[in-house]
Amino acid sequence: MSSAEIADNRWEVAATKPPVTSPGGIAQIILMSLFALIFVWIMVGAVQGLIMPESEGLAGEYKNLNATETPAEAPAE
């Protein structure tokens, strides 16, 4: 092998190694991890929405809200 081929092979080997020790490489890893966590969070929420029983949520709580009475002043039933 000629010295040009050896130098070319060294460059190819170095180019295939991911830059995990540089700040840019670490930032990429963190960014992709964040993206994966957000994706998992969305998927878990979707599965919970399919499995959990239906509720009124915040709209139902707002509908039952009475500005003149607080829970401590509510009459006993």
LOGUFI-675328 format. One record per atom (N, C-alpha, C): residue number from 1; x, y, z; residue in one letter. Coordinates in pm, 1 decimal, decimal comma. Atoms other than C-alpha are relative to their C-alpha. Layout:
BEGIN
{i: NUM	xx: X	yy: Y	zz: Z	aa: A}
...
***
This chain:
BEGIN
{i: 1	xx: 83,7	yy: -117,9	zz: 0,0	aa: M}
{i: 1	xx: 0,0	yy: 0,0	zz: 0,0	aa: M}
{i: 1	xx: 87,9	yy: 123,9	zz: 0,0	aa: M}
{i: 2	xx: -75,7	yy: -124,9	zz: 4,4	aa: S}
{i: 2	xx: 119,1	yy: 345,2	zz: -73,9	aa: S}
{i: 2	xx: -32,9	yy: 85,1	zz: 122,6	aa: S}
{i: 3	xx: 22,5	yy: -87,6	zz: -116,1	aa: S}
{i: 3	xx: 144,6	yy: 615,8	zz: 189,5	aa: S}
{i: 3	xx: -129,1	yy: 80,1	zz: -15,9	aa: S}
{i: 4	xx: 125,4	yy: -71,7	zz: 22,9	aa: A}
{i: 4	xx: -150,3	yy: 797,9	zz: 27,6	aa: A}
{i: 4	xx: -119,6	yy: -86,6	zz: 39,6	aa: A}
{i: 5	xx: 109,9	yy: 90,5	zz: -37,2	aa: E}
{i: 5	xx: -372,6	yy: 492,0	zz: 72,7	aa: E}
{i: 5	xx: -7,8	yy: -17,3	zz: 150,9	aa: E}
{i: 6	xx: -1,8	yy: 13,5	zz: -145,4	aa: I}
{i: 6	xx: -265,1	yy: 452,1	zz: 434,2	aa: I}
{i: 6	xx: -57,6	yy: 125,8	zz: 66,2	aa: I}
{i: 7	xx: 52,1	yy: -125,9	zz: -54,2	aa: A}
{i: 7	xx: -336,8	yy: 820,1	zz: 506,0	aa: A}
{i: 7	xx: -150,1	yy: 9,7	zz: -23,0	aa: A}
{i: 8	xx: 142,3	yy: -2,5	zz: 30,9	aa: D}
{i: 8	xx: -675,0	yy: 786,7	zz: 335,1	aa: D}
{i: 8	xx: -76,4	yy: -93,2	zz: 94,3	aa: D}
{i: 9	xx: 65,0	yy: 93,8	zz: -91,1	aa: N}
{i: 9	xx: -762,4	yy: 481,4	zz: 547,5	aa: N}
{i: 9	xx: -5,3	yy: 55,1	zz: 142,2	aa: N}
{i: 10	xx: 0,4	yy: -59,2	zz: -134,1	aa: R}
{i: 10	xx: -665,1	yy: 663,7	zz: 867,2	aa: R}
{i: 10	xx: -107,8	yy: 107,5	zz: 10,6	aa: R}
{i: 11	xx: 103,3	yy: -103,2	zz: 0,6	aa: W}
{i: 11	xx: -889,7	yy: 953,7	zz: 772,0	aa: W}
{i: 11	xx: -138,6	yy: -63,1	zz: 4,8	aa: W}
{i: 12	xx: 129,9	yy: 67,0	zz: 0,2	aa: E}
{i: 12	xx: -1179,5	yy: 714,6	zz: 701,9	aa: E}
{i: 12	xx: -31,8	yy: -59,0	zz: 136,5	aa: E}
{i: 13	xx: 21,8	yy: 55,9	zz: -133,9	aa: V}
{i: 13	xx: -1135,7	yy: 542,0	zz: 1038,2	aa: V}
{i: 13	xx: -35,1	yy: 111,2	zz: 98,1	aa: V}
{i: 14	xx: 27,2	yy: -111,9	zz: -90,0	aa: A}
{i: 14	xx: -1126,1	yy: 876,4	zz: 1218,9	aa: A}
{i: 14	xx: -136,0	yy: 62,7	zz: -29,2	aa: A}
{i: 15	xx: 126,3	yy: -62,9	zz: 37,3	aa: A}
{i: 15	xx: -1429,2	yy: 1002,0	zz: 1026,5	aa: A}
{i: 15	xx: -119,9	yy: -83,9	zz: 44,6	aa: A}
{i: 16	xx: 112,2	yy: 85,0	zz: -39,0	aa: T}
{i: 16	xx: -1643,3	yy: 702,8	zz: 1126,6	aa: T}
{i: 16	xx: -24,2	yy: -0,5	zz: 150,4	aa: T}
{i: 17	xx: 18,9	yy: -4,3	zz: -144,8	aa: K}
{i: 17	xx: -1594,8	yy: 759,5	zz: 1501,0	aa: K}
{i: 17	xx: -88,8	yy: 119,5	zz: 36,1	aa: K}
{i: 18	xx: 85,9	yy: -112,6	zz: -37,1	aa: P}
{i: 18	xx: -1875,1	yy: 968,6	zz: 1651,6	aa: P}
{i: 18	xx: 70,4	yy: 93,4	zz: 99,0	aa: P}
{i: 19	xx: -67,1	yy: -96,3	zz: -88,7	aa: P}
{i: 19	xx: -1760,3	yy: 1287,9	zz: 1828,2	aa: P}
{i: 19	xx: -72,1	yy: 13,0	zz: 134,3	aa: P}
{i: 20	xx: 73,6	yy: -2,4	zz: -126,1	aa: V}
{i: 20	xx: -1899,5	yy: 1199,0	zz: 2171,6	aa: V}
{i: 20	xx: 71,4	yy: 77,8	zz: 110,2	aa: V}
{i: 21	xx: -72,4	yy: -73,5	zz: -104,0	aa: T}
{i: 21	xx: -1632,2	yy: 1386,0	zz: 2365,0	aa: T}
{i: 21	xx: 3,1	yy: 150,4	zz: -24,7	aa: T}
{i: 22	xx: 0,8	yy: -144,3	zz: 27,7	aa: S}
{i: 22	xx: -1673,1	yy: 1724,4	zz: 2196,9	aa: S}
{i: 22	xx: -129,2	yy: 61,9	zz: 53,3	aa: S}
{i: 23	xx: 122,9	yy: -65,4	zz: -47,8	aa: P}
{i: 23	xx: -1926,0	yy: 1981,6	zz: 2322,9	aa: P}
{i: 23	xx: -115,8	yy: -13,9	zz: -98,6	aa: P}
{i: 24	xx: 105,9	yy: 17,2	zz: 99,2	aa: G}
{i: 24	xx: -2117,8	yy: 1955,0	zz: 1996,6	aa: G}
{i: 24	xx: -60,1	yy: -139,7	zz: 3,4	aa: G}
{i: 25	xx: 47,8	yy: 137,7	zz: -8,3	aa: G}
{i: 25	xx: -2140,7	yy: 1577,5	zz: 2026,2	aa: G}
{i: 25	xx: -84,5	yy: -23,5	zz: 124,0	aa: G}
{i: 26	xx: 76,0	yy: 13,1	zz: -124,6	aa: I}
{i: 26	xx: -2257,6	yy: 1596,4	zz: 2386,7	aa: I}
{i: 26	xx: -134,5	yy: 71,6	zz: -12,8	aa: I}
{i: 27	xx: 125,2	yy: -73,3	zz: 20,5	aa: A}
{i: 27	xx: -2518,0	yy: 1858,3	zz: 2290,7	aa: A}
{i: 27	xx: -95,6	yy: -79,9	zz: -88,9	aa: A}
{i: 28	xx: 85,0	yy: 82,6	zz: 86,2	aa: Q}
{i: 28	xx: -2646,3	yy: 1629,6	zz: 2013,6	aa: Q}
{i: 28	xx: -61,7	yy: -115,1	zz: 77,7	aa: Q}
{i: 29	xx: 50,8	yy: 111,5	zz: -79,6	aa: I}
{i: 29	xx: -2679,6	yy: 1339,7	zz: 2255,7	aa: I}
{i: 29	xx: -110,0	yy: 48,2	zz: 94,2	aa: I}
{i: 30	xx: 100,4	yy: -55,2	zz: -91,3	aa: I}
{i: 30	xx: -2868,8	yy: 1555,4	zz: 2505,5	aa: I}
{i: 30	xx: -126,6	yy: 37,5	zz: -75,9	aa: I}
{i: 31	xx: 115,5	yy: -41,3	zz: 79,7	aa: L}
{i: 31	xx: -3095,1	yy: 1697,1	zz: 2234,0	aa: L}
{i: 31	xx: -81,0	yy: -119,7	zz: -47,3	aa: L}
{i: 32	xx: 70,3	yy: 119,4	zz: 45,5	aa: M}
{i: 32	xx: -3180,6	yy: 1354,4	zz: 2095,1	aa: M}
{i: 32	xx: -66,3	yy: -72,2	zz: 117,7	aa: M}
{i: 33	xx: 61,1	yy: 60,6	zz: -118,2	aa: S}
{i: 33	xx: -3244,7	yy: 1223,0	zz: 2447,9	aa: S}
{i: 33	xx: -126,0	yy: 76,1	zz: 39,9	aa: S}
{i: 34	xx: 118,3	yy: -80,7	zz: -28,9	aa: L}
{i: 34	xx: -3483,6	yy: 1512,6	zz: 2510,9	aa: L}
{i: 34	xx: -112,2	yy: -29,1	zz: -98,4	aa: L}
{i: 35	xx: 99,4	yy: 31,6	zz: 102,2	aa: F}
{i: 35	xx: -3662,0	yy: 1442,4	zz: 2183,0	aa: F}
{i: 35	xx: -63,4	yy: -136,1	zz: 27,5	aa: F}
{i: 36	xx: 51,7	yy: 134,4	zz: -29,0	aa: A}
{i: 36	xx: -3696,1	yy: 1074,3	zz: 2276,8	aa: A}
{i: 36	xx: -90,2	yy: 3,2	zz: 123,3	aa: A}
{i: 37	xx: 82,9	yy: -9,4	zz: -119,6	aa: L}
{i: 37	xx: -3831,1	yy: 1162,1	zz: 2623,2	aa: L}
{i: 37	xx: -134,0	yy: 66,8	zz: -28,6	aa: L}
{i: 38	xx: 125,7	yy: -66,1	zz: 37,1	aa: I}
{i: 38	xx: -4090,3	yy: 1399,0	zz: 2476,6	aa: I}
{i: 38	xx: -88,0	yy: -95,2	zz: -78,8	aa: I}
{i: 39	xx: 76,1	yy: 97,4	zz: 78,4	aa: F}
{i: 39	xx: -4195,6	yy: 1130,5	zz: 2228,4	aa: F}
{i: 39	xx: -61,9	yy: -106,4	zz: 91,1	aa: F}
{i: 40	xx: 51,9	yy: 100,9	zz: -93,4	aa: V}
{i: 40	xx: -4231,2	yy: 872,1	zz: 2508,6	aa: V}
{i: 40	xx: -110,0	yy: 59,6	zz: 85,9	aa: V}
{i: 41	xx: 102,1	yy: -66,7	zz: -80,5	aa: W}
{i: 41	xx: -4426,4	yy: 1124,2	zz: 2718,2	aa: W}
{i: 41	xx: -131,7	yy: 11,4	zz: -77,9	aa: W}
{i: 42	xx: 120,4	yy: -10,3	zz: 83,4	aa: I}
{i: 42	xx: -4670,7	yy: 1181,6	zz: 2430,3	aa: I}
{i: 42	xx: -64,9	yy: -137,3	zz: -17,1	aa: I}
{i: 43	xx: 55,5	yy: 134,9	zz: 19,4	aa: M}
{i: 43	xx: -4710,3	yy: 806,9	zz: 2370,6	aa: M}
{i: 43	xx: -64,8	yy: -51,3	zz: 128,8	aa: M}
{i: 44	xx: 59,2	yy: 42,6	zz: -127,2	aa: V}
{i: 44	xx: -4772,6	yy: 738,8	zz: 2742,3	aa: V}
{i: 44	xx: -132,4	yy: 72,6	zz: 22,1	aa: V}
{i: 45	xx: 125,1	yy: -75,2	zz: -13,1	aa: G}
{i: 45	xx: -5035,4	yy: 1014,2	zz: 2746,7	aa: G}
{i: 45	xx: -109,0	yy: -52,6	zz: -92,1	aa: G}
{i: 46	xx: 98,0	yy: 55,5	zz: 93,0	aa: A}
{i: 46	xx: -5203,6	yy: 866,9	zz: 2440,9	aa: A}
{i: 46	xx: -54,3	yy: -133,6	zz: 49,7	aa: A}
{i: 47	xx: 44,1	yy: 129,5	zz: -53,4	aa: V}
{i: 47	xx: -5214,3	yy: 520,6	zz: 2597,7	aa: V}
{i: 47	xx: -87,7	yy: 20,8	zz: 123,1	aa: V}
{i: 48	xx: 83,7	yy: -30,2	zz: -116,3	aa: Q}
{i: 48	xx: -5350,2	yy: 665,6	zz: 2921,5	aa: Q}
{i: 48	xx: -137,3	yy: 49,6	zz: -43,6	aa: Q}
{i: 49	xx: 127,6	yy: -49,0	zz: 50,9	aa: G}
{i: 49	xx: -5618,3	yy: 845,8	zz: 2724,3	aa: G}
{i: 49	xx: -87,4	yy: -111,0	zz: -54,9	aa: G}
{i: 50	xx: 76,9	yy: 112,8	zz: 51,9	aa: L}
{i: 50	xx: -5721,2	yy: 519,3	zz: 2561,8	aa: L}
{i: 50	xx: -49,0	yy: -91,6	zz: 111,9	aa: L}
{i: 51	xx: 30,3	yy: 98,0	zz: -103,9	aa: I}
{i: 51	xx: -5720,9	yy: 313,6	zz: 2881,9	aa: I}
{i: 51	xx: -85,3	yy: 58,9	zz: 112,1	aa: I}
{i: 52	xx: 66,8	yy: -58,8	zz: -115,4	aa: M}
{i: 52	xx: -5842,8	yy: 550,8	zz: 3154,0	aa: M}
{i: 52	xx: -147,5	yy: 29,3	zz: -29,7	aa: M}
{i: 53	xx: 140,9	yy: -34,3	zz: 21,1	aa: P}
{i: 53	xx: -6214,9	yy: 608,7	zz: 3206,3	aa: P}
{i: 53	xx: -14,7	yy: 149,3	zz: -30,8	aa: P}
{i: 54	xx: 21,5	yy: -138,5	zz: 42,1	aa: E}
{i: 54	xx: -6355,7	yy: 927,6	zz: 3062,8	aa: E}
{i: 54	xx: -44,7	yy: 84,5	zz: 119,7	aa: E}
{i: 55	xx: 39,0	yy: -91,1	zz: -107,7	aa: S}
{i: 55	xx: -6384,9	yy: 1222,2	zz: 3300,6	aa: S}
{i: 55	xx: -21,5	yy: 138,1	zz: -59,8	aa: S}
{i: 56	xx: 27,0	yy: -135,1	zz: 49,2	aa: E}
{i: 56	xx: -6496,4	yy: 1581,1	zz: 3270,9	aa: E}
{i: 56	xx: 125,6	yy: 86,1	zz: 0,3	aa: E}
{i: 57	xx: -124,2	yy: -74,9	zz: -4,1	aa: G}
{i: 57	xx: -6150,0	yy: 1710,6	zz: 3359,8	aa: G}
{i: 57	xx: -17,6	yy: 139,4	zz: 55,2	aa: G}
{i: 58	xx: 4,2	yy: -137,5	zz: -49,9	aa: L}
{i: 58	xx: -6092,7	yy: 2079,9	zz: 3416,3	aa: L}
{i: 58	xx: -128,8	yy: 70,9	zz: -38,1	aa: L}
{i: 59	xx: 125,2	yy: -63,7	zz: 41,1	aa: A}
{i: 59	xx: -6406,8	yy: 2177,4	zz: 3225,0	aa: A}
{i: 59	xx: -109,8	yy: -29,4	zz: 101,4	aa: A}
{i: 60	xx: 99,2	yy: 34,6	zz: -100,8	aa: G}
{i: 60	xx: -6621,5	yy: 1991,3	zz: 3478,7	aa: G}
{i: 60	xx: 25,7	yy: 71,7	zz: 131,0	aa: G}
{i: 61	xx: -31,9	yy: -72,8	zz: -122,5	aa: E}
{i: 61	xx: -6439,3	yy: 2149,6	zz: 3769,9	aa: E}
{i: 61	xx: -34,4	yy: 147,5	zz: -12,9	aa: E}
{i: 62	xx: 32,2	yy: -141,3	zz: 20,6	aa: Y}
{i: 62	xx: -6485,7	yy: 2496,1	zz: 3621,6	aa: Y}
{i: 62	xx: -150,9	yy: 20,1	zz: 0,4	aa: Y}
{i: 63	xx: 145,4	yy: -10,3	zz: 6,5	aa: K}
{i: 63	xx: -6855,4	yy: 2430,8	zz: 3561,0	aa: K}
{i: 63	xx: -59,9	yy: 0,4	zz: 140,6	aa: K}
{i: 64	xx: 51,8	yy: 9,9	zz: -135,9	aa: N}
{i: 64	xx: -6908,0	yy: 2345,1	zz: 3928,4	aa: N}
{i: 64	xx: 54,6	yy: 108,5	zz: 92,4	aa: N}
{i: 65	xx: -61,3	yy: -104,5	zz: -80,9	aa: L}
{i: 65	xx: -6709,2	yy: 2646,9	zz: 4049,8	aa: L}
{i: 65	xx: -102,9	yy: 108,0	zz: 31,9	aa: L}
{i: 66	xx: 91,2	yy: -106,2	zz: -42,3	aa: N}
{i: 66	xx: -6909,8	yy: 2897,4	zz: 4249,6	aa: N}
{i: 66	xx: 84,6	yy: 106,8	zz: 66,8	aa: N}
{i: 67	xx: -87,9	yy: -106,1	zz: -48,4	aa: A}
{i: 67	xx: -6736,0	yy: 3230,3	zz: 4308,8	aa: A}
{i: 67	xx: -43,5	yy: 53,9	zz: 136,0	aa: A}
{i: 68	xx: 46,7	yy: -58,4	zz: -126,0	aa: T}
{i: 68	xx: -6953,4	yy: 3326,6	zz: 4608,4	aa: T}
{i: 68	xx: 26,3	yy: -91,1	zz: 118,5	aa: T}
{i: 69	xx: -23,6	yy: 92,8	zz: -110,5	aa: E}
{i: 69	xx: -6888,4	yy: 3013,3	zz: 4813,2	aa: E}
{i: 69	xx: 138,1	yy: -62,0	zz: -12,6	aa: E}
{i: 70	xx: -124,4	yy: 74,9	zz: -3,9	aa: T}
{i: 70	xx: -6559,2	yy: 2865,4	zz: 4917,9	aa: T}
{i: 70	xx: -31,2	yy: -137,1	zz: 57,8	aa: T}
{i: 71	xx: 29,8	yy: 132,8	zz: -54,9	aa: P}
{i: 71	xx: -6535,6	yy: 2498,3	zz: 5012,7	aa: P}
{i: 71	xx: -21,1	yy: -0,7	zz: 151,1	aa: P}
{i: 72	xx: 17,1	yy: -4,4	zz: -144,4	aa: A}
{i: 72	xx: -6508,8	yy: 2591,4	zz: 5383,2	aa: A}
{i: 72	xx: -137,2	yy: 55,0	zz: 36,8	aa: A}
{i: 73	xx: 128,3	yy: -60,4	zz: -28,6	aa: E}
{i: 73	xx: -6834,1	yy: 2793,6	zz: 5365,8	aa: E}
{i: 73	xx: -116,9	yy: -77,0	zz: -60,3	aa: E}
{i: 74	xx: 106,9	yy: 75,0	zz: 65,3	aa: A}
{i: 74	xx: -7029,9	yy: 2536,6	zz: 5167,0	aa: A}
{i: 74	xx: -90,5	yy: -63,2	zz: 104,0	aa: A}
{i: 75	xx: 91,9	yy: 58,5	zz: -97,2	aa: P}
{i: 75	xx: -7343,5	yy: 2417,0	zz: 5347,2	aa: P}
{i: 75	xx: 14,8	yy: -152,2	zz: 3,4	aa: P}
{i: 76	xx: -9,7	yy: 144,9	zz: -14,7	aa: A}
{i: 76	xx: -7338,9	yy: 2063,5	zz: 5482,9	aa: A}
{i: 76	xx: -124,7	yy: -64,2	zz: -56,6	aa: A}
{i: 77	xx: 115,5	yy: 67,0	zz: 61,0	aa: E}
{i: 77	xx: -7562,8	yy: 1821,3	zz: 5298,9	aa: E}
{i: 77	xx: -48,9	yy: -113,7	zz: 86,0	aa: E}
***
